[in-house]
Each structure stands twice: as structure tokens, then as C-alpha cells.
């Protein structure tokens, strides 16, 4: 009796939402920690902590936006090529 599938590995894609979310959360936390360490070392209150956190957040939002735009452009190009192919197939008797 076979209870487990033959290939139990799940292939992950680079657009995995959970992976992207964890990547962003960890990076923002890391930048927050770096800002906290800089603030402690330089004696400034929350200046670097806030600045580094905002820098990481803005960077990841831009990364997500550019990735989204790239994916949408790719899908739009595929849709248009499929539309042109279907129209040319209808014209040929």
C-alpha cells in the first residue's frame, strides 16, 4: 500500500506569496535592528531605527510593484499573441 506520493517535494516558484512576505518581514526586521544598533552606538533616539525601517519598506514595495508590472506585461503580451493567432486562424479558410 502506497500512502505517500512518489514525488513528495513541492516545487516553489519565485513568485510564492508566503516566501515574498517572509523575505520582506525579515529584511525590514533586519534593517530595524541595524537602525536600533546605530541609534544605540551614536546616541540618537529613534532616527536611524525609523529611517532604516522606512528604507527597507519602500524598497520592498518598489520591488513588489516592479515584479507585478513585469508579470502583467508578460501576461498581456501572451494574451495579445494568442488573440492575433486566433484571429489569423479564423481568417484562413
Residue pairs with C-beta under 8 A, 6 or more apart in sequence:
12 19
15 67
15 71
20 64
23 60
24 60
24 64
27 56
27 60
28 53
28 56
28 57
28 60
30 56
31 52
31 53
31 55
31 56
32 49
32 52
32 53
32 56
34 48
34 52
35 48
35 49
35 50
35 51
35 52
35 53
36 48
36 49
38 44
38 48
38 49
38 52
39 45
39 46
39 47
39 48
39 49
42 48
